[in-house]
Amino acid sequence: MNRPKKTSLYPIGSHLVFLIFLNCQSLFAQEEAETSEEDEKTPAKFYRSPEERREAGLGTPLTDWLTFYGLLEAEYEYSKTRYRENGHFSSDHDTEAVQLGFEAEFTEMLLGEFVLEMEYDNRYRAFMDEAVLALEFDSWAIKAGIQNLDFGEYYSHFVIGPLLEFGETRKWTLSWEQELNDYTDFLVYTFERENSLPGNDLGYGVAMEWVSGDEAIRIGSGIMSDLRESDDFFGEEDYASSEDVPGWNLYALVGFESFEITAEIVAATDHFILEDERIRPWSSNLEFAYFLNYDFQIAARVEYTKELIEEPEWQTGLSITWLLGEHLILSIDYLNGSFEKPLEIEEDELYLKTQDLIAVQLGLEF
Protein backbone atom coordinates (compact mmCIF):
# COMPACT_ATOMS: atom_id res chain seq x y z
CA MET A 1 0.00 0.00 0.00
CA ASN A 2 1.38 3.40 -0.98
CA ARG A 3 1.53 5.88 1.87
CA PRO A 4 0.83 9.45 0.77
CA LYS A 5 3.44 12.03 1.71
CA LYS A 6 2.53 14.76 4.14
CA THR A 7 1.81 18.13 2.58
CA SER A 8 1.54 21.67 3.85
CA LEU A 9 -1.79 23.26 4.73
CA TYR A 10 -0.70 26.53 3.10
CA PRO A 11 -2.00 25.74 -0.44
CA ILE A 12 -5.43 24.73 0.78
CA GLY A 13 -5.60 27.66 3.17
CA SER A 14 -4.75 30.19 0.50
CA HIS A 15 -7.44 28.77 -1.78
CA LEU A 16 -10.02 28.90 1.00
CA VAL A 17 -9.24 32.56 1.67
CA PHE A 18 -9.48 33.29 -2.05
CA LEU A 19 -12.87 31.55 -2.31
CA ILE A 20 -14.26 33.42 0.71
CA PHE A 21 -13.03 36.71 -0.75
CA LEU A 22 -14.81 35.99 -4.02
CA ASN A 23 -18.01 35.13 -2.20
CA CYS A 24 -17.85 38.31 -0.12
CA GLN A 25 -17.41 40.34 -3.27
CA SER A 26 -20.47 38.60 -4.69
CA LEU A 27 -22.52 39.38 -1.58
CA PHE A 28 -21.54 43.07 -1.63
CA ALA A 29 -22.56 43.28 -5.27
CA GLN A 30 -25.92 41.68 -4.47
CA GLU A 31 -26.62 44.22 -1.71
CA GLU A 32 -26.11 47.06 -4.18
CA ALA A 33 -28.41 45.57 -6.79
CA GLU A 34 -32.01 46.81 -6.76
CA THR A 35 -33.62 43.60 -7.91
CA SER A 36 -36.12 41.32 -6.28
CA GLU A 37 -34.47 38.65 -4.13
CA GLU A 38 -36.98 36.04 -5.19
CA ASP A 39 -36.47 36.73 -8.90
CA GLU A 40 -32.66 36.94 -8.85
CA LYS A 41 -31.67 34.40 -6.21
CA THR A 42 -29.88 31.37 -7.63
CA PRO A 43 -28.87 29.39 -4.53
CA ALA A 44 -26.20 26.76 -4.21
CA LYS A 45 -27.49 23.29 -3.48
CA PHE A 46 -26.64 20.14 -1.57
CA TYR A 47 -25.16 17.59 -3.97
CA ARG A 48 -26.15 13.96 -3.61
CA SER A 49 -24.63 12.34 -6.72
CA PRO A 50 -21.73 12.83 -9.15
CA GLU A 51 -24.27 13.77 -11.82
CA GLU A 52 -25.59 16.64 -9.71
CA ARG A 53 -22.04 17.81 -9.05
CA ARG A 54 -21.30 17.80 -12.78
CA GLU A 55 -24.37 19.95 -13.33
CA ALA A 56 -23.42 22.43 -10.59
CA GLY A 57 -22.93 26.10 -11.38
CA LEU A 58 -25.06 29.13 -12.05
CA GLY A 59 -25.69 28.62 -15.73
CA THR A 60 -24.57 31.88 -17.34
CA PRO A 61 -25.86 32.36 -20.92
CA LEU A 62 -23.04 33.18 -23.33
CA THR A 63 -25.24 33.24 -26.43
CA ASP A 64 -28.83 32.32 -27.28
CA TRP A 65 -27.74 28.70 -27.67
CA LEU A 66 -24.71 28.30 -25.34
CA THR A 67 -24.70 28.30 -21.50
CA PHE A 68 -21.63 28.21 -19.25
CA TYR A 69 -21.38 26.98 -15.65
CA GLY A 70 -18.53 26.24 -13.29
CA LEU A 71 -17.51 24.86 -9.90
CA LEU A 72 -14.28 25.62 -8.00
CA GLU A 73 -13.37 23.32 -5.09
CA ALA A 74 -10.59 23.26 -2.50
CA GLU A 75 -10.33 20.13 -0.35
CA TYR A 76 -8.17 18.85 2.49
CA GLU A 77 -8.14 15.20 3.65
CA TYR A 78 -6.48 13.55 6.64
CA SER A 79 -6.32 9.81 7.31
CA LYS A 80 -5.04 7.73 10.21
CA THR A 81 -4.77 3.95 9.99
CA ARG A 82 -4.16 1.71 13.00
CA TYR A 83 -2.55 -1.73 12.96
CA ARG A 84 -3.51 -4.75 15.01
CA GLU A 85 0.01 -4.53 16.42
CA ASN A 86 -0.94 -1.16 18.02
CA GLY A 87 1.10 0.92 15.59
CA HIS A 88 -0.35 3.44 13.14
CA PHE A 89 0.49 5.80 10.32
CA SER A 90 -1.16 9.01 9.20
CA SER A 91 -1.15 11.09 6.04
CA ASP A 92 -2.77 14.18 4.62
CA HIS A 93 -3.14 15.86 1.26
CA ASP A 94 -4.96 18.73 -0.36
CA THR A 95 -6.67 18.97 -3.72
CA GLU A 96 -7.84 21.87 -5.82
CA ALA A 97 -10.24 21.30 -8.70
CA VAL A 98 -12.02 23.38 -11.31
CA GLN A 99 -15.00 22.12 -13.30
CA LEU A 100 -16.09 24.01 -16.42
CA GLY A 101 -19.29 23.03 -18.18
CA PHE A 102 -20.98 24.10 -21.39
CA GLU A 103 -24.51 23.27 -22.52
CA ALA A 104 -25.36 23.87 -26.16
CA GLU A 105 -28.77 23.87 -27.84
CA PHE A 106 -27.92 23.65 -31.53
CA THR A 107 -31.55 23.01 -32.48
CA GLU A 108 -34.70 22.04 -30.57
CA MET A 109 -33.69 18.39 -30.91
CA LEU A 110 -29.86 18.50 -31.11
CA LEU A 111 -28.18 19.28 -27.78
CA GLY A 112 -24.65 19.09 -26.46
CA GLU A 113 -22.97 18.98 -23.05
CA PHE A 114 -19.25 19.32 -22.39
CA VAL A 115 -17.60 19.16 -18.95
CA LEU A 116 -13.88 19.81 -18.49
CA GLU A 117 -12.19 19.09 -15.15
CA MET A 118 -8.78 20.26 -13.95
CA GLU A 119 -7.23 18.99 -10.71
CA TYR A 120 -4.10 19.51 -8.68
CA ASP A 121 -3.21 16.70 -6.27
CA ASN A 122 0.60 16.71 -6.10
CA ARG A 123 0.40 17.02 -9.89
CA TYR A 124 -1.79 18.80 -12.40
CA ARG A 125 -4.11 16.93 -14.68
CA ALA A 126 -6.96 17.90 -16.97
CA PHE A 127 -9.52 15.63 -18.59
CA MET A 128 -12.85 15.75 -20.38
CA ASP A 129 -15.38 14.36 -17.92
CA GLU A 130 -18.20 14.46 -20.47
CA ALA A 131 -18.47 15.39 -24.14
CA VAL A 132 -21.92 14.34 -25.34
CA LEU A 133 -24.17 15.08 -28.29
CA ALA A 134 -27.85 14.22 -27.79
CA LEU A 135 -30.71 13.88 -30.24
CA GLU A 136 -33.92 14.25 -28.22
CA PHE A 137 -37.53 13.59 -29.20
CA ASP A 138 -40.73 13.55 -27.14
CA SER A 139 -40.24 10.17 -25.48
CA TRP A 140 -36.75 9.03 -26.43
CA ALA A 141 -33.19 10.26 -26.85
CA ILE A 142 -29.94 9.07 -28.42
CA LYS A 143 -26.63 10.18 -26.89
CA ALA A 144 -23.09 9.67 -28.19
CA GLY A 145 -19.68 10.68 -26.85
CA ILE A 146 -17.63 10.48 -23.66
CA GLN A 147 -20.12 9.62 -20.94
CA ASN A 148 -20.28 8.33 -17.41
CA LEU A 149 -22.16 5.07 -17.87
CA ASP A 150 -25.65 4.76 -16.40
CA PHE A 151 -24.43 2.10 -14.01
CA GLY A 152 -25.17 3.20 -10.46
CA GLU A 153 -26.27 6.56 -9.10
CA TYR A 154 -23.55 6.78 -6.38
CA TYR A 155 -25.70 8.81 -4.00
CA SER A 156 -23.69 10.58 -1.33
CA HIS A 157 -24.12 13.60 0.95
CA PHE A 158 -20.39 13.44 1.85
CA VAL A 159 -17.22 14.91 0.37
CA ILE A 160 -15.61 11.47 0.56
CA GLY A 161 -17.37 9.24 -1.95
CA PRO A 162 -18.82 5.85 -0.96
CA LEU A 163 -16.72 2.72 -1.44
CA LEU A 164 -19.16 1.41 -4.05
CA GLU A 165 -17.82 4.04 -6.45
CA PHE A 166 -15.55 1.27 -7.74
CA GLY A 167 -18.29 0.75 -10.34
CA GLU A 168 -18.12 4.29 -11.76
CA THR A 169 -17.09 4.15 -15.43
CA ARG A 170 -16.36 6.78 -18.09
CA LYS A 171 -16.13 5.61 -21.73
CA TRP A 172 -16.92 6.47 -25.32
CA THR A 173 -20.58 5.45 -25.34
CA LEU A 174 -23.67 5.26 -27.53
CA SER A 175 -26.93 5.14 -25.56
CA TRP A 176 -30.67 5.00 -26.20
CA GLU A 177 -33.08 6.25 -23.53
CA GLN A 178 -36.79 5.52 -23.80
CA GLU A 179 -39.56 6.97 -21.65
CA LEU A 180 -41.90 4.03 -21.12
CA ASN A 181 -44.53 6.10 -19.30
CA ASP A 182 -44.76 9.16 -17.07
CA TYR A 183 -42.85 7.40 -14.30
CA THR A 184 -40.44 4.91 -15.89
CA ASP A 185 -37.36 5.30 -18.09
CA PHE A 186 -35.44 2.50 -19.79
CA LEU A 187 -31.91 2.85 -21.14
CA VAL A 188 -29.56 0.62 -23.13
CA TYR A 189 -26.00 1.49 -24.07
CA THR A 190 -22.86 0.13 -25.68
CA PHE A 191 -19.35 1.38 -24.96
CA GLU A 192 -15.80 1.01 -26.23
CA ARG A 193 -13.86 -1.57 -24.24
CA GLU A 194 -10.15 -1.31 -23.52
CA ASN A 195 -9.53 -4.43 -21.42
CA SER A 196 -10.98 -6.82 -24.00
CA LEU A 197 -9.44 -9.45 -26.21
CA PRO A 198 -9.21 -8.75 -29.97
CA GLY A 199 -12.62 -9.04 -31.63
CA ASN A 200 -14.52 -8.23 -28.44
CA ASP A 201 -14.24 -4.44 -28.44
CA LEU A 202 -17.74 -3.43 -27.30
CA GLY A 203 -19.34 -3.68 -23.89
CA TYR A 204 -22.99 -3.10 -23.05
CA GLY A 205 -25.37 -2.29 -20.26
CA VAL A 206 -29.02 -1.66 -19.47
CA ALA A 207 -30.67 0.47 -16.79
CA MET A 208 -34.18 1.28 -15.62
CA GLU A 209 -35.51 3.92 -13.24
CA TRP A 210 -38.93 4.59 -11.72
CA VAL A 211 -39.79 8.00 -10.23
CA SER A 212 -42.98 8.83 -8.33
CA GLY A 213 -45.24 11.61 -9.54
CA ASP A 214 -43.99 14.06 -6.89
CA GLU A 215 -40.37 12.85 -7.41
CA ALA A 216 -40.10 12.01 -3.70
CA ILE A 217 -39.30 8.36 -4.43
CA ARG A 218 -36.76 7.13 -6.97
CA ILE A 219 -35.82 3.48 -7.59
CA GLY A 220 -33.41 2.18 -10.21
CA SER A 221 -31.24 -0.74 -11.23
CA GLY A 222 -28.88 -1.79 -13.98
CA ILE A 223 -26.25 -4.20 -15.25
CA MET A 224 -22.91 -3.74 -17.01
CA SER A 225 -21.09 -6.38 -19.03
CA ASP A 226 -17.61 -6.02 -17.49
CA LEU A 227 -16.54 -4.27 -14.28
CA ARG A 228 -12.90 -4.45 -15.37
CA GLU A 229 -13.66 -1.38 -17.48
CA SER A 230 -14.55 0.76 -14.45
CA ASP A 231 -12.34 3.71 -13.53
CA ASP A 232 -11.02 1.93 -10.41
CA PHE A 233 -10.13 -1.37 -12.07
CA PHE A 234 -9.09 -0.26 -15.54
CA GLY A 235 -5.33 -0.20 -16.05
CA GLU A 236 -4.68 -2.60 -13.17
CA GLU A 237 -2.77 -5.50 -14.68
CA ASP A 238 -4.17 -8.08 -12.24
CA TYR A 239 -7.77 -7.24 -13.15
CA ALA A 240 -7.07 -6.96 -16.88
CA SER A 241 -5.83 -10.55 -16.89
CA SER A 242 -9.13 -11.80 -15.49
CA GLU A 243 -12.09 -12.90 -17.59
CA ASP A 244 -15.14 -10.66 -18.06
CA VAL A 245 -16.85 -9.86 -14.75
CA PRO A 246 -20.37 -8.41 -15.15
CA GLY A 247 -21.75 -6.10 -12.48
CA TRP A 248 -25.20 -5.14 -11.17
CA ASN A 249 -26.53 -2.27 -9.12
CA LEU A 250 -29.67 -1.27 -7.25
CA TYR A 251 -30.48 2.11 -5.70
CA ALA A 252 -33.35 3.98 -4.05
CA LEU A 253 -34.07 7.46 -2.76
CA VAL A 254 -36.96 8.42 -0.48
CA GLY A 255 -37.36 12.11 0.23
CA PHE A 256 -39.44 13.98 2.78
CA GLU A 257 -39.84 17.66 3.55
CA SER A 258 -36.87 17.90 5.91
CA PHE A 259 -34.87 14.70 5.35
CA GLU A 260 -34.14 11.96 2.84
CA ILE A 261 -32.84 8.40 2.80
CA THR A 262 -30.67 6.90 0.06
CA ALA A 263 -29.58 3.28 -0.32
CA GLU A 264 -27.46 1.62 -2.97
CA ILE A 265 -25.67 -1.63 -3.83
CA VAL A 266 -22.99 -2.24 -6.47
CA ALA A 267 -21.67 -5.77 -6.90
CA ALA A 268 -19.96 -8.20 -9.25
CA THR A 269 -21.91 -11.21 -10.52
CA ASP A 270 -18.77 -13.36 -10.72
CA HIS A 271 -15.22 -13.54 -9.38
CA PHE A 272 -12.17 -11.65 -10.51
CA ILE A 273 -9.57 -14.37 -11.02
CA LEU A 274 -6.31 -12.85 -9.80
CA GLU A 275 -2.86 -14.34 -9.58
CA ASP A 276 -3.15 -15.52 -5.99
CA GLU A 277 -6.84 -15.17 -5.11
CA ARG A 278 -10.43 -14.88 -6.32
CA ILE A 279 -12.54 -11.90 -5.27
CA ARG A 280 -16.16 -10.94 -5.86
CA PRO A 281 -16.59 -7.28 -4.78
CA TRP A 282 -19.87 -6.28 -3.14
CA SER A 283 -20.53 -2.88 -1.57
CA SER A 284 -23.56 -1.16 -0.06
CA ASN A 285 -24.15 2.37 1.19
CA LEU A 286 -27.00 3.70 3.34
CA GLU A 287 -27.28 7.42 4.10
CA PHE A 288 -29.65 9.66 6.05
CA ALA A 289 -29.67 13.41 5.40
CA TYR A 290 -31.51 15.93 7.58
CA PHE A 291 -32.02 19.51 6.44
CA LEU A 292 -32.15 21.68 9.56
CA ASN A 293 -33.06 24.69 7.42
CA TYR A 294 -32.46 26.08 3.96
CA ASP A 295 -28.68 26.36 4.38
CA PHE A 296 -27.60 23.57 6.77
CA GLN A 297 -27.53 19.80 6.29
CA ILE A 298 -26.30 16.96 8.49
CA ALA A 299 -25.86 13.44 7.11
CA ALA A 300 -25.00 9.98 8.45
CA ARG A 301 -23.55 7.03 6.53
CA VAL A 302 -23.30 3.27 7.06
CA GLU A 303 -21.32 1.19 4.53
CA TYR A 304 -20.68 -2.53 4.28
CA THR A 305 -18.36 -4.16 1.76
CA LYS A 306 -17.10 -7.64 0.95
CA GLU A 307 -13.91 -8.59 -0.89
CA LEU A 308 -13.01 -5.04 -1.85
CA ILE A 309 -9.21 -5.05 -1.67
CA GLU A 310 -7.59 -2.66 0.83
CA GLU A 311 -10.94 -1.23 1.94
CA PRO A 312 -12.67 -1.66 5.33
CA GLU A 313 -15.63 -4.02 5.68
CA TRP A 314 -17.59 -1.52 7.77
CA GLN A 315 -17.45 2.25 7.53
CA THR A 316 -19.64 4.78 9.34
CA GLY A 317 -19.54 8.53 9.67
CA LEU A 318 -21.13 11.97 9.82
CA SER A 319 -21.01 14.98 7.52
CA ILE A 320 -22.21 18.56 7.81
CA THR A 321 -22.74 20.94 4.91
CA TRP A 322 -23.30 24.65 5.30
CA LEU A 323 -24.25 27.12 2.58
CA LEU A 324 -22.11 30.09 3.62
CA GLY A 325 -23.57 32.23 0.87
CA GLU A 326 -25.73 31.82 -2.18
CA HIS A 327 -22.87 30.22 -4.11
CA LEU A 328 -20.36 29.12 -1.43
CA ILE A 329 -20.55 25.68 0.22
CA LEU A 330 -18.56 24.32 3.19
CA SER A 331 -18.55 20.56 3.96
CA ILE A 332 -16.84 18.61 6.76
CA ASP A 333 -16.71 14.77 6.90
CA TYR A 334 -15.63 12.23 9.50
CA LEU A 335 -15.57 8.50 8.72
CA ASN A 336 -14.40 5.49 10.74
CA GLY A 337 -13.70 2.17 9.05
CA SER A 338 -12.94 -1.25 10.51
CA PHE A 339 -11.18 -4.22 8.89
CA GLU A 340 -12.89 -7.36 10.18
CA LYS A 341 -10.62 -9.72 8.28
CA PRO A 342 -6.85 -9.28 8.65
CA LEU A 343 -5.48 -7.21 5.78
CA GLU A 344 -1.73 -7.66 5.56
CA ILE A 345 0.61 -4.93 4.38
CA GLU A 346 3.10 -7.33 2.84
CA GLU A 347 6.21 -5.18 2.85
CA ASP A 348 5.77 -4.38 6.57
CA GLU A 349 4.16 -7.65 7.74
CA LEU A 350 1.47 -5.61 9.50
CA TYR A 351 -2.31 -6.02 9.63
CA LEU A 352 -4.79 -3.16 9.35
CA LYS A 353 -7.38 -2.71 12.11
CA THR A 354 -9.20 0.65 11.81
CA GLN A 355 -9.12 3.77 9.69
CA ASP A 356 -10.18 7.36 10.41
CA LEU A 357 -10.83 9.86 7.63
CA ILE A 358 -11.47 13.60 7.88
CA ALA A 359 -12.24 15.85 4.92
CA VAL A 360 -12.93 19.57 4.61
CA GLN A 361 -14.10 21.06 1.33
CA LEU A 362 -15.04 24.55 0.20
CA GLY A 363 -16.84 24.92 -3.11
CA LEU A 364 -17.76 27.99 -5.13
CA GLU A 365 -20.32 27.90 -7.94
CA PHE A 366 -19.95 30.39 -10.75
Backbone hydrogen bonds, N-H to C=O, Kabsch-Sander energy under -0.5 kcal/mol:
donor,donor_aa,acceptor,acceptor_aa,energy
13,G,9,L,-2.5
14,S,10,Y,-2.7
15,H,11,P,-1.8
16,L,12,I,-2.2
17,V,13,G,-2.3
18,F,14,S,-2.0
19,L,15,H,-2.6
20,I,16,L,-2.5
21,F,17,V,-2.4
22,L,18,F,-2.2
23,N,19,L,-2.3
24,C,20,I,-2.5
25,Q,21,F,-2.3
26,S,22,L,-2.0
27,L,23,N,-2.4
28,F,24,C,-2.6
29,A,25,Q,-2.0
30,Q,26,S,-1.9
31,E,27,L,-1.9
32,E,28,F,-1.3
33,A,29,A,-1.1
40,E,36,S,-2.1
41,K,37,E,-1.9
44,A,326,E,-1.9
47,Y,45,K,-0.6
53,R,49,S,-1.9
54,R,50,P,-2.3
55,E,51,E,-1.4
56,A,53,R,-1.4
60,T,68,F,-3.5
62,L,66,L,-3.0
63,T,66,L,-1.9
67,T,103,E,-2.7
68,F,60,T,-2.9
69,Y,101,G,-2.3
71,L,99,Q,-2.2
72,L,364,L,-2.7
73,E,97,A,-3.0
74,A,362,L,-2.3
75,E,95,T,-3.1
76,Y,360,V,-2.7
77,E,93,H,-2.8
78,Y,358,I,-2.8
79,S,91,S,-2.8
80,K,356,D,-2.3
81,T,89,F,-2.8
82,R,354,T,-2.4
83,Y,87,G,-3.3
84,R,351,Y,-2.7
86,N,83,Y,-1.6
89,F,81,T,-2.1
91,S,79,S,-2.3
93,H,77,E,-2.1
95,T,75,E,-2.8
96,E,120,Y,-1.8
97,A,73,E,-2.7
98,V,118,M,-2.7
99,Q,71,L,-2.9
100,L,116,L,-3.0
101,G,69,Y,-3.3
102,F,114,F,-2.5
103,E,67,T,-2.5
104,A,112,G,-2.9
105,E,65,W,-2.8
106,F,104,A,-0.6
106,F,110,L,-1.2
107,T,110,L,-1.8
111,L,109,M,-0.7
111,L,134,A,-2.9
112,G,104,A,-2.6
113,E,132,V,-2.4
114,F,102,F,-2.5
115,V,130,E,-2.9
116,L,100,L,-3.1
117,E,127,F,-2.8
118,M,98,V,-2.5
119,E,125,R,-3.0
120,Y,96,E,-2.5
121,D,123,R,-2.1
125,R,119,E,-2.1
127,F,117,E,-2.5
129,D,115,V,-1.9
129,D,127,F,-0.9
130,E,115,V,-1.6
131,A,146,I,-2.1
132,V,113,E,-3.0
133,L,144,A,-2.5
134,A,111,L,-3.1
135,L,142,I,-2.9
136,E,109,M,-2.8
136,E,134,A,-0.6
137,F,140,W,-3.1
141,A,177,E,-2.2
142,I,135,L,-2.2
143,K,175,S,-2.2
144,A,133,L,-2.2
145,G,173,T,-1.9
146,I,131,A,-1.5
147,Q,145,G,-0.6
147,Q,171,K,-2.8
149,L,147,Q,-0.7
149,L,169,T,-2.5
151,F,149,L,-2.4
156,S,48,R,-1.9
161,G,159,V,-0.5
165,E,162,P,-1.7
166,F,163,L,-1.2
167,G,164,L,-1.6
168,E,165,E,-1.9
171,K,147,Q,-2.3
173,T,145,G,-3.0
173,T,171,K,-0.5
174,L,190,T,-2.6
175,S,143,K,-2.8
176,W,188,V,-2.8
177,E,141,A,-2.9
178,Q,186,F,-3.5
179,E,139,S,-3.6
180,L,178,Q,-0.9
180,L,184,T,-1.8
181,N,184,T,-1.4
185,D,209,E,-2.5
186,F,178,Q,-3.0
187,L,207,A,-2.9
188,V,176,W,-2.2
189,Y,205,G,-2.6
190,T,174,L,-2.3
191,F,203,G,-1.8
192,E,172,W,-2.3
193,R,201,D,-3.3
200,N,197,L,-1.9
203,G,191,F,-2.9
205,G,189,Y,-2.0
206,V,223,I,-1.4
207,A,187,L,-2.7
208,M,221,S,-2.4
209,E,185,D,-2.3
210,W,219,I,-3.3
211,V,183,Y,-2.7
212,S,217,I,-2.4
215,E,212,S,-1.6
218,R,253,L,-2.5
219,I,210,W,-2.7
220,G,251,Y,-2.4
221,S,208,M,-2.2
222,G,249,N,-1.7
223,I,206,V,-2.2
224,M,247,G,-2.3
225,S,204,Y,-2.4
227,L,245,V,-3.7
229,E,226,D,-1.4
230,S,227,L,-2.0
231,D,168,E,-2.7
234,F,230,S,-2.9
236,E,233,F,-2.0
237,E,235,G,-0.7
240,A,236,E,-2.3
241,S,237,E,-1.5
242,S,239,Y,-1.2
247,G,224,M,-2.5
248,W,267,A,-2.6
249,N,222,G,-2.2
250,L,265,I,-2.1
251,Y,220,G,-2.7
252,A,263,A,-2.5
253,L,218,R,-2.6
254,V,261,I,-2.7
255,G,216,A,-3.4
256,F,259,F,-2.9
260,E,289,A,-2.2
261,I,254,V,-2.7
262,T,287,E,-2.3
263,A,252,A,-2.4
264,E,285,N,-1.8
265,I,250,L,-2.6
266,V,283,S,-2.5
267,A,248,W,-2.4
268,A,281,P,-2.5
269,T,246,P,-2.7
270,D,246,P,-0.6
272,F,279,I,-3.6
273,I,271,H,-0.5
274,L,272,F,-1.0
274,L,277,E,-2.4
279,I,272,F,-1.9
282,W,306,K,-1.8
283,S,266,V,-2.4
284,S,304,Y,-2.4
285,N,264,E,-2.4
286,L,302,V,-2.4
287,E,262,T,-2.7
288,F,300,A,-2.2
289,A,260,E,-2.7
290,Y,298,I,-3.2
291,F,258,S,-3.6
292,L,290,Y,-0.9
292,L,296,F,-1.2
293,N,296,F,-1.1
296,F,293,N,-0.9
297,Q,321,T,-2.7
298,I,290,Y,-2.4
299,A,319,S,-3.0
300,A,288,F,-2.5
301,R,317,G,-2.3
302,V,286,L,-2.4
303,E,315,Q,-2.8
304,Y,284,S,-1.6
305,T,313,E,-2.4
306,K,282,W,-2.8
309,I,307,E,-0.7
311,E,308,L,-1.7
313,E,338,S,-1.3
314,W,338,S,-1.7
315,Q,303,E,-1.8
316,T,336,N,-2.4
317,G,301,R,-1.7
318,L,334,Y,-1.8
319,S,299,A,-2.3
320,I,332,I,-2.3
321,T,297,Q,-2.7
322,W,330,L,-3.1
323,L,295,D,-2.5
324,L,322,W,-1.1
324,L,328,L,-1.2
325,G,328,L,-1.4
329,I,363,G,-2.8
330,L,322,W,-2.7
331,S,361,Q,-2.7
332,I,320,I,-2.4
333,D,359,A,-2.9
334,Y,318,L,-2.3
335,L,357,L,-2.5
336,N,316,T,-3.3
337,G,355,Q,-3.3
338,S,314,W,-2.6
339,F,353,K,-2.8
340,E,338,S,-0.8
343,L,352,L,-0.6
344,E,342,P,-0.6
345,I,350,L,-3.3
346,E,344,E,-1.0
348,D,345,I,-1.4
349,E,345,I,-1.7
350,L,345,I,-1.2
352,L,343,L,-2.3
353,K,82,R,-3.0
354,T,82,R,-1.0
355,Q,337,G,-2.4
356,D,80,K,-2.8
357,L,335,L,-2.8
358,I,78,Y,-2.7
359,A,333,D,-1.5
360,V,76,Y,-2.6
361,Q,331,S,-2.7
362,L,74,A,-2.7
363,G,329,I,-2.9
364,L,72,L,-3.1
365,E,327,H,-2.6
366,F,70,G,-2.3
